[in-house]
Amino acid sequence: MASGLATAEEVLAISASGTVPAAIEKAFAALPEPQQSYARITFAEFTVAQRLDPTTLLLQAAAGLTDAELDAFFVEFAKV
């Protein structure tokens, strides 16, 4: 939610059913195979987000976040 890639309702849907938010789905759909499938699998199984994971970087690009903004996101999320 903080990144703007998902609404509260979409985050709840991710938790409940694995439904991918529209902005993230758009980013996944733009990838060629097999990268698209790898990104979907990684997203579905995310329990710990790694700063330099290719899927994290894809989501960073989809949100239009700079490296500094993503770093700040990780710092803020670590407080949760």
Secondary structure, DSSP 4 states (H G I P E B T S, - for coil): -TTSSS-HHHHHHHHHH-PPPHHHHHHHHTSPTTHHHHHHHHHHH-SS--TT-HHHHHHHHHHT--HHHHHHHHHHHTT-
